[in-house]
């Protein structure tokens, strides 16, 4: 992040000292709520093996690690002895993969492992989620706004690229955010991990600050945020272009997701629904409708039988 530009933008938008903690976070790393600790029975380190699901996403994980190393967001691989020279004790969490709603695999750092154990505490077990709360704009919030506005509006999407990876963490907590690569090397991660209790709230602060800067600097009616996805709303006659928003974000150091970025138009998909700013309507995406219809069609087959638990 370009900290001087952030400070300048926050000052000009009268957002200081409200977001002073964001500037401190960019400079010194954002707190992940992890206290200094060791694990009984493990003098120097605790390094459980990666989950088998990580193998399914190995190529994606290795490519992501390579990019993170190149961009200075991750360091390694190191041997256990090399890490111990810096940290008397460190703890890795298993890599794994979960399936997204679109069927793709998302790599995760399982900071909740081991699950349900008191003898060996997970990294997440130390974190109080109440200290990392954040607010998102859901369906009801967007629907209420669109229903209440009479004039035609245009909608656009700005999605942060690998949002969590743009946010640094505190160096004194890195020892608990390490992972193992597929050859047993230790990787030191310096960015918010997907899988941490503090992740959403920790990212939410700079995301909220960015949103408020955009609202102060540009001719928008409002901006709705769902994690890293932002729906820009402007009057139909406004001359604002999303290219201007992208340019300004680049100056701050905020990168956009090129695949999800959408310029102003009558319709945009947000929080799983397609919103129409001129007709003031909302609907499910066509692919979602087709999937739901397909689920119902099987029950319309004559003489078809189904197990109750399958239904």
N, C-alpha and C positions, 0 to 999 in steps of 0.2 A: 504494500500500500504506500501511496505517496502521502506521508504523514503531514508535511507542511501544507499541502493542498487541502487535506481533510480539515486541518485546524482553521485554515483560512475560510473554507466553506461553512464550517460550523459557526464561526464568529459572524460572518456576513448574514447568516440565516437566523441569528439570535438563538442558537441551540447550545450555547455554553452558558453556565457550567453543566447543563442537563446531561450532555453526552461527553463530559470530560473523561469518564471512565473508558470510553471507546478509544480516545487518543492514547491513554495509558496502556490499554490492551494491545494496540498496534505496536507500541514501542517496546513493551516489556512482556507481552504475551497475555492471553486471556486465561483467567483462573478456571480450572476444570473441577474444582472442589475436591481434589485428591490430597489427603494429608500425607505427611512423611510417615512411612511405616515399613515394617519388615514382616516376614511370615515365619512363624515358629517351625523349626525343622528345616528351614531353607536359609542357610547362612549368607550365601552370596547372590543367589538368584532363584527365581521360580519361572521355568520356561516349559509350559505344557505344549504338546504337539498341536499342530494345526488340525482343524476339522477336515474330515474327508471331503466335505462339500467344497472346500477351497480348491481341490484338484480340478473340479468341473470348471472353475473360472481361473485356472492357473495362468493361461496366456494373458487374460485381461488384467489379473493382479500384477503379474510381472511387468507388463507394459506400463501400468499405472505407477509402480514403484520406480521404474526407470525414468519416467517423466518427472516424478517428484524429486528424485535425486538430482536430475539435470537442472531443475528449477530451485534447488536449495531448500526444498520443503522436507526432505528426508535424507538421512545420512547412513552410510553403510555400504555393504555388509561388514560387520565386525565379529570377531570371536568373542566368546563370553569373557575371556581374560581381558581383552581390550576394553570392553564395556566396564568391567569391574575396576579398572584403573581410574575411571572417571566417576563411577557410582559404586560405593561399597555394596549396595544391594540394588537389583533391578528386577522388574516383573514384566514378562511378556503375556499377551493375551492371544488366544488362537485366532488365526484367520479363518474365515468361512465365507459362505455365499448364500444369499436368499434370493428368491424369485420375485421380481417386480410384477406389478399388475399387467404389464405388457408382455410378460413371459421372459424378459431378459434377466440375466444374473447380475446381482449387485454384490460386490465384495464387501465384507464387514470385518471389523475388528471386534471380536466377542469379548467385550470388557465385563460382561456378566458371568464369565466362566471363572471357576466352577459354579454351576447352578445349585442353589439350595444347600450349600455347605457352610458350616461355621468354622471348621478346622482350618480350611484354606479360604480366606475371604477373597472375593473378586474385587477388581478395581472399582466397579460400579457400586459395590456394597458400602463403600465409604462415602459416597456422594449423596447429598440431600437434594432431591429433585426440586423441593420447594424454593431453593435458593437460585434456581435457574429457570424460572417461568418466563413465558413469552406469549404474546397474543397473536393469533392468526385471524384473517378475515375469511369466514366460511360462507357457505351457500346463502344462509339467511341474511348475512350482512350485505352481500352483493345484491341480492334480490330486493331487499328493502330500499337500497339506494336507487336502483334502476326503476323500481315501481314509483318512487317518489319524485323523480325528475321528469319533466314534461318535454323538454327540448330534445332533439336528436343528438346522440353522442357517438363518438368513435372510440374504439378500443384497441389497445396494443399490449404486447407481452414483452417483458424484459426478465430473463431468467439468468441468475448468476451461474457462471461456469464453475462446476465442481465447488459449490459454495463453501463447504466446510474447509476445503483445502486452501482457501484464500485467507483463513483466519489463523494466526499464530497462537500457540499455547505457551504457558509459563515454563521456562527452562527447568525450574526446580521440580516440575512434575513429569518431565520427559522420561525419567527412569521407569515410570509406570505405564507409559504409552508406547513401549517398544513392541516389535513383532518379529517373528522369525520368517525368513524367506524359505523357499522350498529346498534349499541346500543346508539349512540349519544356521545360516548367518543371522546376526542380530541387526535389525534395522531400527534406527532411532527416528521416530516420527515427531515432527515439530508442529503439526497442524491438527485441528479438531478431527477426531476419528469418528467415522460413521459406526455407531454402536455404543457411544458414551452417553450416560445419563445427562451430562451437562451440555451436550452438543447443541440442542435446539435453542436453549436459553442463551448459551454463550454466543452462538451465531446471531441470535435475535437482536442483540444490542446494536452491533454495527449495521445490521440489515435495516433496523428501524431508523437509525441515524441517516443512512443513505436515502431511505424513502422520504424522510422529512426534508433533506437537502433538495431532493428532486422536486418536491412539492413547493418549496420556497423559491426555487430558481426557474421553474418552467410553468407555462400556462396550462395547468391541468386542473380538472375539477376535483379529482382525488386519485389516490393510488391504493389498490388493495394488495395485501401481501399474504401469500400462503407459503411459509418457509422461505425458499429462495426464488419463488415465482411471483412476479409482480404484474398486476393488471393496471395499465395506465388508462385513465378516462379523460377525454377532452371534449369540448363543444365541437360540433361538426364544422363550424366556421373558423376554428382556431388554426393558426399557421404552424403550430408545433410539429416538428418531425422527430421521429424516434432516432434518426441518425444524430440529431443534436444531443439527445439523452445519452446515446452510446459514446459520443465524443467526450462528453463531460465525465462520464463514468470512467472512461479510460484515463482521463487526467487524474482522477482520484486513485486509480489502480484497481478498480472493480471490473473484472472481465465478464463479458456476456457469453451465454451459451448460444452458439451460432445456430444450432439445430432448432432450438425452442424460441428464439427471438422472432417476433412478428411485428411488422409496422402497423400503423393505424388502419383499421378497417371497420366495417359495420359489425362483423362477427369475430369473436375470439373464444377459444376454449380455455376455461379457467375452473379450477377445483372440480374437474370432471364433467363440466357442462358447457354447452355452447350458448353464449350470450349474444343477443342481437341488440345493439345500441340504438338503432333507428326504429325497429318494430317493437322494442321493449318486450322481447320474448326470451325464453330459455328452453332448451331441449337437450336431450341426451345425444351424444355423437352417434352418427350412423353405425359405426362399427360396434358400439355398445348396444344399440337397439337390435342389431342383427344377432348378436350373441344372446341377448335375452329371449328373443323370439325363437331362436334355435333350441334354447333350453325348454321352452314351453311345447314346441312342436312334438317332441318325443312322447309327451303325455297324451297327444291327440290320436296316436296310432290305435286302430281298432284291436281289441283283445290284448293290448300290451299289458304286461305285468311288471311290477316294480317292488323291490324290497323297501320297507318303510324307512330304514336308516339311510338308504340311498337317495330317497326323495328329499 
